[in-house]
């Protein structure tokens, strides 16, 4: 049997873990960066590690568990995770496979390379209404540079760690929307109408991440869409189809 290290962190990774385990031809170790991620994937019945690992810790895992294949299904915005895992695979001469969800294309949105550019745009072009951030907690500290911070509502996961990050950054409870997505277009519209949203900040998270439903809701309501572009990274052995990953394994 092969020893496989599956780097999780997305809905896709949970499905991929389930499908690989069903083949019963491999021993799978799944890693995720949070306890919340571990809870989501534990139902598959696999060995799960909930820890953010640096390069050395990744190397130790590969050697201690005698890993033969790395399947990287981490979030597309988790660049360092992918960079380090590719480096470890190259150094130890083991197979690396990258699974990444397809991006979706649509018009009528402004796209930015980083959060600072989005903040600069809003500080210069904000007219009225409220702003909804749907990009999670990792960039909340940068959004604090908004001049109209009292108009910002942040949609984050309903877990203690995420809420504590927001509270420690002095976000008010009334500006925190703690919900787990993805959501339907109509549910997104209800939230946006309720909070008087005129601008939405989102990521290129693809179909599985609920990007399309958010975008369609914004278009129906005339809300301006500000997109944080997916980081550019030169992956090796990249797959867009889960079936191809299974066949490769």
C-alpha positions in Angstrom: 0.0 0.0 0.0 1.1 3.6 -0.7 1.4 6.1 2.0 -0.3 9.3 0.9 -0.3 12.7 2.5 -3.3 14.7 1.5 -3.1 18.4 2.3 -6.7 19.5 3.0 -8.4 22.7 3.8 -11.2 22.8 1.2 -14.5 21.1 0.5 -12.8 19.4 -2.5 -10.2 17.9 -0.2 -12.8 16.2 1.9 -14.4 14.6 -1.1 -11.0 13.6 -2.5 -10.1 12.0 0.8 -13.3 10.0 0.8 -12.8 8.8 -2.7 -9.2 7.8 -2.2 -10.0 5.9 1.0 -12.8 4.0 -0.8 -10.2 2.4 -3.1 -8.5 0.8 0.0 -5.2 0.7 -1.8 -3.5 3.4 0.2 -2.9 4.6 3.8 -3.9 8.3 4.0 -2.7 11.0 6.3 -4.7 14.2 6.0 -3.5 17.5 7.3 -5.5 20.7 7.9 -4.5 24.0 9.5 -7.3 24.2 12.0 -9.3 22.1 14.5 -12.4 23.2 12.5 -11.0 21.7 9.4 -10.2 18.5 11.3 -13.8 18.2 12.5 -15.1 18.5 9.0 -12.9 15.7 7.6 -12.9 13.3 10.6 -16.1 11.8 9.5 -14.3 10.1 6.6 -12.5 8.0 9.2 -8.9 8.9 8.4 -5.7 9.9 10.3 -6.0 13.7 10.6 -3.4 16.2 11.7 -4.7 19.7 12.6 -1.6 21.9 12.6 0.0 24.6 10.5 3.3 23.2 9.5 6.4 25.0 8.4 9.0 23.5 6.0 10.8 21.5 8.6 7.7 20.1 10.1 6.5 19.0 6.6 9.9 17.2 6.1 9.6 15.4 9.4 6.1 14.2 8.5 7.2 12.9 5.2 10.1 11.0 6.8 8.3 9.7 9.9 5.3 8.5 8.0 7.3 7.3 5.0 5.2 9.3 2.6 5.4 8.3 -1.1 2.9 10.7 -2.6 1.8 14.2 -1.7 -1.7 15.2 -2.9 -2.0 19.0 -2.4 -5.6 20.0 -2.2 -5.0 23.1 -0.1 -6.9 26.3 -0.5 -5.7 28.2 -3.7 -4.8 31.2 -1.5 -2.5 29.1 0.8 0.6 29.8 -1.3 3.2 29.0 1.3 1.7 25.5 2.0 1.9 24.6 -1.7 5.4 26.1 -2.1 6.8 24.2 0.9 5.1 20.9 0.0 6.5 21.0 -3.5 10.0 21.7 -2.1 9.7 18.8 0.2 8.5 16.5 -2.6 11.5 17.5 -4.8 14.0 17.2 -2.0 12.9 13.7 -1.0 12.1 12.5 -4.5 8.5 11.7 -4.0 5.5 12.3 -6.2 3.5 15.6 -5.9 0.0 16.0 -7.3 -1.8 19.3 -7.1 -5.6 19.3 -7.3 -7.2 22.8 -7.8 -10.8 23.7 -8.4 -11.6 25.4 -11.7 -11.9 29.2 -11.8 -15.1 30.7 -13.1 -15.2 33.7 -15.5 -17.7 36.6 -15.3 -17.8 40.2 -16.2 -18.8 43.3 -14.2 -16.2 42.9 -11.4 -13.1 44.8 -10.5 -10.1 42.6 -9.8 -7.2 43.3 -7.5 -3.8 41.7 -6.9 -3.9 42.3 -3.1 -6.0 43.5 -0.2 -4.1 46.8 0.0 -5.3 47.7 -3.5 -8.9 47.0 -2.6 -8.6 49.2 0.5 -7.0 52.0 -1.5 -9.8 51.7 -4.1 -12.6 51.9 -1.5 -10.9 54.8 0.4 -10.9 56.7 -2.9 -14.1 55.6 -4.5 -16.6 54.8 -1.7 -19.9 56.6 -2.2 -22.5 55.1 0.1 -23.9 52.0 1.7 -22.2 49.1 3.5 -19.3 46.8 2.6 -19.4 43.0 2.9 -16.1 41.1 3.1 -16.4 37.3 2.4 -12.7 36.6 2.3 -12.3 35.1 5.8 -10.2 36.2 8.8 -6.7 36.2 7.5 -6.9 39.6 5.9 -9.0 41.3 8.5 -6.0 43.2 9.9 -5.5 44.8 6.5 -9.1 45.8 6.1 -8.7 47.8 9.3 -7.1 50.5 7.1 -10.5 51.3 5.6 -11.6 54.9 6.3 -15.2 53.8 6.6 -14.5 50.8 8.9 -17.9 51.3 10.6 -19.5 50.4 7.3 -17.7 47.1 7.0 -19.4 43.8 7.7 -17.2 40.7 7.8 -18.6 37.2 7.0 -16.5 34.6 8.8 -16.8 31.0 10.0 -18.9 30.5 13.1 -16.0 29.1 15.2 -14.3 30.4 18.3 -10.9 30.9 16.6 -12.3 33.1 13.8 -14.5 35.2 16.1 -11.7 35.8 18.5 -9.4 37.0 15.7 -12.1 39.5 14.7 -12.8 40.6 18.3 -9.1 41.0 19.0 -8.9 43.4 16.0 -11.7 45.4 17.6 -14.4 44.5 15.1 -17.8 45.1 16.8 -20.2 42.2 17.3 -22.8 44.0 15.1 -20.3 44.0 12.2 -19.5 40.2 12.4 -21.6 37.8 10.4 -20.6 34.3 11.6 -22.0 31.8 9.2 -20.7 28.7 7.3 -21.1 28.7 3.5 -21.4 28.3 0.7 -24.9 29.8 0.3 -27.5 30.0 -2.4 -28.0 33.1 -4.5 -31.2 33.9 -2.6 -29.6 33.5 0.8 -26.8 35.8 -0.3 -29.4 38.3 -1.5 -31.2 38.2 1.8 -28.0 39.0 3.7 -27.0 41.7 1.4 -30.4 43.4 1.5 -30.6 43.1 5.3 -27.2 44.8 5.8 -27.6 47.4 3.1 -24.6 46.2 1.2 -23.3 48.2 -1.8 -19.8 46.7 -2.1 -18.7 43.1 -1.8 -15.2 41.8 -1.4 -14.7 38.2 -2.5 -12.0 35.7 -3.7 -11.7 33.7 -6.9 -12.8 30.6 -5.0 -14.6 28.9 -7.8 -17.9 27.0 -8.0 -17.2 24.9 -4.8 -16.5 28.0 -2.8 -19.8 29.6 -3.6 -18.3 32.4 -5.7 -20.9 32.2 -8.5 -23.9 32.5 -6.1 -22.4 35.6 -4.5 -21.7 37.2 -7.8 -25.2 36.5 -9.1 -26.7 38.0 -6.0 -24.6 41.1 -6.4 -25.6 41.5 -10.0 -29.3 41.2 -9.2 -29.0 43.9 -6.5 -26.6 46.3 -8.3 -23.8 45.7 -5.8 -20.2 46.5 -6.8 -18.0 43.3 -6.9 -14.3 43.6 -5.7 -12.4 40.5 -6.4 -9.1 39.5 -4.7 -7.3 37.6 -7.5 -6.0 34.1 -7.0 -2.2 34.0 -6.5 -0.1 32.9 -9.4 2.0 29.9 -8.6 3.8 27.5 -10.9 2.5 24.1 -9.8 3.8 20.8 -11.0 1.4 18.0 -12.0 -1.7 20.1 -11.6 -5.1 18.5 -12.1 -8.5 20.1 -12.4 -10.6 16.9 -12.4 -10.8 14.7 -9.3 -11.2 11.6 -11.4 -7.8 12.2 -13.0 -6.2 12.4 -9.5 -7.7 9.1 -8.6 -6.5 7.5 -11.8 -3.0 8.9 -11.3 -2.9 7.4 -7.8 
